Amino acid sequence: MNGSEERISFELLGEQFTVRSDVPKDYFLGLVEYLEKKLITVHDKLPTLSNVKALIFASLDIADELFRQKESSVDREALDLIKNLSDSLEAAMDEKGEDEYR
């Protein structure tokens, strides 16, 4: 066991788990809590679903959130890049004089 790793115990779907992790315990338990909330949402919508299927649906929902966030982040980065390029072009045109580009 690495010196910075610690054992973290938690319960999920009625099962006890212990993992070794180098992330802060509070952070890890926050992830477990988030997953539990997703599972509760799935079970509320589909109460007869097995725990395994509920876990799969909750995982897919979390993956969807991640992908949407990444796409949104990429869109913002692209817009920032376009704005920076536009600003640079405008500044270059101002330095040379607009008449030169007409």
Contact map, one row per residue, 1 for C-alpha under 8 A:
111010000000000000010000000000000000000000000000000000000000000000000000000000000000000000000000000000
111110000000000000000000000000000000000000000000000000000000000000000000000000000000000000000000000000
111110000000000000000000000000000000000000000000000000000000000000000000000000000000000000000000000000
011111000000000000000100000000000000000000000000000000000000000000000000000000000000000000000000000000
111111100000000000011110000000000000000000000000000000000000000000000000000000000000000000000000000000
000111110000000000011100000000000000000000000000000000000000000000000000000000000000000000000000000000
000011111000000001111000000000000000000000000000000000000000000000000000000000000000000000000000000000
000001111100000001111000100000000000000000000000000000000000000000000000000000000000000000000000000000
000000111110000111100000000000000000000000000000000000000000000000000000000000000000000000000000000000
000000011111000111000000000010010000000000000000000000000000000000000000000000000000000000000000000000
000000001111111110000000000000000000000000000000000000000000000000000000000000000000000000000000000000
000000000111111110000000000000010001000000000000000000000000000000000000000000000000000000000000000000
000000000011111000000000000000000000000000000000001000000000000000000000000000000000000000000000000000
000000000011111100000000000000000000000000000000000000000000000000000000000000000000000000000000000000
000000000011111110000000000000000000000000000000000000000000000000000000000000000000000000000000000000
000000001111011111000000000000000000000000000000000000000000000000000000000000000000000000000000000000
000000001111001111100000000000000000000000000000000000000000000000000000000000000000000000000000000000
000000111100000111110000000000000000000000000000000000000000000000000000000000000000000000000000000000
000000111000000011111000000000000000000000000000000000000000000000000000000000000000000000000000000000
100011110000000001111100000000000000000000000000000000000000000000000000000000000000000000000000000000
000011110000000000111111000000000000000000000000000000000000000000000000000000000000000000000000000000
000111000000000000011111000000000000000000000000000000000000000000000000000000000000000000000000000000
000010000000000000001111101100000000000000000000000000000000000000000000000000000000000000000000000000
000000000000000000001111111100000000000000000000000000000000000000000000000000000000000000000000000000
000000010000000000000011111110000000000000000000000000000000000000000000000000000000000000000000000000
000000000000000000000001111111000000000000000000000000000000000000000000000000000000000000000000000000
000000000000000000000011111111100000000000000000000000000000000000000000000000000000000000000000000000
000000000000000000000011111111110000000000000000000000000000000000000000000000000000000000000000000000
000000000100000000000000111111111000000000000000000000000000000000000000000000000000000000000000000000
000000000000000000000000011111111100000000000000000000000000000000000000000000000000000000000000000000
000000000000000000000000001111111110000000000000000000000000000000000000000000000000000000000000000000
000000000101000000000000000111111111000000000000000000000000000000000000000000000000000000000000000000
000000000000000000000000000011111111100000000000000000000000000000000000000000000000000000000000000000
000000000000000000000000000001111111110000000000000000000000000000000000000000000000000000000000000000
000000000000000000000000000000111111111000000000000000000110000000000000000000000000000000000000000000
000000000001000000000000000000011111111100000000000000000000000000000000000000000000000000000000000000
000000000000000000000000000000001111111110000000000000000000000000000000000000000000000000000000000000
000000000000000000000000000000000111111111000000000000000100100000000000000000000000000000000000000000
000000000000000000000000000000000011111111100000000001100100000000000000000000000000000000000000000000
000000000000000000000000000000000001111111110000000000000000000000000000000000000000000000000000000000
000000000000000000000000000000000000111111111000000000000000000000000000000000000000000000000000000000
000000000000000000000000000000000000011111111110000001001100000000000000000000000000000000000000000000
000000000000000000000000000000000000001111111111100001000000000000000000000000000000000000000000000000
000000000000000000000000000000000000000111111110000000000000000000000000000000000000000000000000000000
000000000000000000000000000000000000000011111110000000000000000000000000000000000000000000000000000000
000000000000000000000000000000000000000001111111100000000000000000000000000000000000000000000000000000
000000000000000000000000000000000000000001111111100000000000000000000000000000000000000000000000000000
000000000000000000000000000000000000000000100111110000000000000000000000000000000000000000000000000000
000000000000000000000000000000000000000000100111111011000000000000000000000000000000000000000000000000
000000000000000000000000000000000000000000000001111111000000000000000000000000000000000000000000000000
000000000000100000000000000000000000000000000000111111100000000000000000000000000000000000000000000000
000000000000000000000000000000000000000000000000011111110000000000000000000000000000000000000000000000
000000000000000000000000000000000000000000000000111111111000000000000000000000000000000000000000000000
000000000000000000000000000000000000001001100000111111111100000000000000000000000000000000000000000000
000000000000000000000000000000000000001000000000001111111110000000000000000000000000000000000000000000
000000000000000000000000000000000000000000000000000111111111000000000000000000000000000000000000000000
000000000000000000000000000000000000000001000000000011111111100000000000000000000000000000000000000000
000000000000000000000000000000000010011001000000000001111111110000000000000000000000000000000000000000
000000000000000000000000000000000010000000000000000000111111111000000000000000000000000000000000000000
000000000000000000000000000000000000000000000000000000011111111100000000000000000000000000000000000000
000000000000000000000000000000000000010000000000000000001111111110000000000000000000000000000000000000
000000000000000000000000000000000000000000000000000000000111111111000000000000000000000000000000000000
000000000000000000000000000000000000000000000000000000000011111111100000000000000000000000000000000000
000000000000000000000000000000000000000000000000000000000001111111110000000000000000000000000000000000
000000000000000000000000000000000000000000000000000000000000111111111000000000000000000000000000000000
000000000000000000000000000000000000000000000000000000000000011111111100000000000000000000000000000000
000000000000000000000000000000000000000000000000000000000000001111111110000000000000000000000000000000
000000000000000000000000000000000000000000000000000000000000000111111111000000000000000000000000000000
000000000000000000000000000000000000000000000000000000000000000011111111100000000000000000000000000000
000000000000000000000000000000000000000000000000000000000000000001111111110000000000000000000000000000
000000000000000000000000000000000000000000000000000000000000000000111111111000000000000000000000000000
000000000000000000000000000000000000000000000000000000000000000000011111111100000000000000000000000000
000000000000000000000000000000000000000000000000000000000000000000001111111110000000000000000000000000
000000000000000000000000000000000000000000000000000000000000000000000111111111000000000000000000000000
000000000000000000000000000000000000000000000000000000000000000000000011111111100000000000000000000000
000000000000000000000000000000000000000000000000000000000000000000000001111111110000000000000000000000
000000000000000000000000000000000000000000000000000000000000000000000000111111111000000000000000000000
000000000000000000000000000000000000000000000000000000000000000000000000011111111100000000000000000000
000000000000000000000000000000000000000000000000000000000000000000000000001111111110000000000000000000
000000000000000000000000000000000000000000000000000000000000000000000000000111111111000000000000000000
000000000000000000000000000000000000000000000000000000000000000000000000000011111111100000000000000000
000000000000000000000000000000000000000000000000000000000000000000000000000001111111110000000000000000
000000000000000000000000000000000000000000000000000000000000000000000000000000111111111000000000000000
000000000000000000000000000000000000000000000000000000000000000000000000000000011111111100000000000000
000000000000000000000000000000000000000000000000000000000000000000000000000000001111111110000000000000
000000000000000000000000000000000000000000000000000000000000000000000000000000000111111111000000000000
000000000000000000000000000000000000000000000000000000000000000000000000000000000011111111100000000000
000000000000000000000000000000000000000000000000000000000000000000000000000000000001111111110000000000
000000000000000000000000000000000000000000000000000000000000000000000000000000000000111111111000000000
000000000000000000000000000000000000000000000000000000000000000000000000000000000000011111111100000000
000000000000000000000000000000000000000000000000000000000000000000000000000000000000001111111110000000
000000000000000000000000000000000000000000000000000000000000000000000000000000000000000111111111000000
000000000000000000000000000000000000000000000000000000000000000000000000000000000000000011111111110010
000000000000000000000000000000000000000000000000000000000000000000000000000000000000000001111111110000
000000000000000000000000000000000000000000000000000000000000000000000000000000000000000000111111100000
000000000000000000000000000000000000000000000000000000000000000000000000000000000000000000011111110100
000000000000000000000000000000000000000000000000000000000000000000000000000000000000000000001111111110
000000000000000000000000000000000000000000000000000000000000000000000000000000000000000000001101111111
000000000000000000000000000000000000000000000000000000000000000000000000000000000000000000000000111111
000000000000000000000000000000000000000000000000000000000000000000000000000000000000000000000001111111
000000000000000000000000000000000000000000000000000000000000000000000000000000000000000000001000111111
000000000000000000000000000000000000000000000000000000000000000000000000000000000000000000000000011111
